[in-house]
Amino acid sequence: MSRSTREVLESHLAHRESGDLEGDLAENYHPDVVLLSWGEGSDRGLDGVRHRAQVLSSYVGHGAFEYEELLVEGEMGMLRWNGVEGEVRVRDGVDSFVVRDGLIVAQTIYYVVDGSD
């Protein structure tokens, strides 16, 4: 039985809060996931997710995030978030997801970084 979009995204958030990127990839992402991100362009696959996570962690660590709201409708989800670590603030974070057959098959990523210079 396939997991719901909400179940997949809640699992994704739990893995990310604990810093378990590889567990998140194994449990929640399709191997050919498509990623779109302002400023970074497009990527595909689990290595693309690893790259995006590495870019974000260069600004703030995994424990520095606050997940503000998760909206789910059918196979679509949208997450609003922000993060702070020291003088660096990641704000206006919005990720959108498409979940099919219990896996994330597409994700968009947007955020603004203040104080990283």
Beta strands, then each sheet from edge to edge (+ up, - down):
strand 1: 29-37
strand 2: 41-44
strand 3: 65-73
strand 4: 76-85
strand 5: 88-100
strand 6: 103-114
sheet 1: 2+ 1- 6- 5+ 4- 3+
end
